[in-house]
Each structure stands twice: as structure tokens, then as C-alpha cells.
């Protein structure tokens, strides 16, 4: 249960007090264990604590994981401006590593945040960057990631009902191939238009 997980996490955090290595391990586990509808504020607190412990240790990987979890939690609690700033910090920290997987995270989250802001040209730009880096990183679902990001602003980018109708077959194919990716909702919206 959620209550049992939280109790175990408190116990683990108490055991890890004063030991940054143990605190990082508990913090990383907590980010996953607190993944429930009410867990975003707790994940935000854990991410902040984990960032500090990881920095004291010089554990860049743990810090990057914590910073990305912080971005997600900030969005979930409705602090989108703070999430954009946190994503910029994550991007600056990861840039010197020149890792394509980290660049995928940055570009895909920037595309999502652009969709929240209604910046559709930015969605296109960031989705292309995410796809390029995903291919370079050898991620097998690079094209699916690209399509998922692009669909966020598809209806808004189409200037006419005729253009929307032209895009429906592509969405229908994705509904069949990738159930559960919200392509169904976008397709239904397209039919309603």
C-alpha cells in the first residue's frame, strides 16, 4: 500500500541519516516508490534533498536523475515556470557530458513544456532534436517519441479542416500500432472538428 511504502521510506531515510551514499540510494528509490497521485510534493522534496546529497558526493548521475525528477514533480504541482528553470539547470549540468540520452530528455521535456505554453513551432523544433538524439543514442522508439511529441500540437498547427482530415490516416495508424498513447483522444478530437 501507499502507506506501507511511505513508512518504509521514512525508516530507510532515518537509517541513512548522515551517510550521503546511503541517502542517495534511499532518495533514488524514493523517487520511484512515491510515484502515486499524491506523491508529487513528496517527490519534489526528495529530489531537492537528493540533489544536495549527490552534490556533496560528486555523484553527477544521481544529481541528474534527481534534477529530472524535480522537473517532473514541478510540472505535476503546477509550477511550470519553475519546471522550465529546473530543466535549464538540468540541461546545463548534462551538456558537458555530450550524452545523447540526456539530450533526448532535455528536448522531449522542452517540447512538452512548449505544448503547455502553446509554442507550436518550438514543439516541432524540440521534437526533431529529441528524435535526432534518440537515434544517435540507439533508442529503438525514436520515431514513436517524435510522433508522440508532435501530436501534442497537431490540431493547433493545422490551419483548415481539410488539412486536419489529411492527418487523420496517420493518427489512425498510430492508434492501432500504439494503443494507450493518447493518439485515440487526438483522433477523436479530429473527428469532432
Secondary structure, 3 states (H helix, E strand, C coil): CHHHHHHHHHHHHHHHCCCHHHHHHHHHHHHHHCCCCCCHHHHHHHHHHHHHHHHHHCCHHHHHHHHHHHHHHHHHCCCHHHHHHHHHHHHHHHHCCCCHHHHHHHHHHHHHHHHHHCCHHHHHHHHHHHHHHHHHCCCCCHHHHHHHHHHCCHHHHCCCHHHHHHHHHHHHHHHHHCCCCCHHHHHHHHHHC
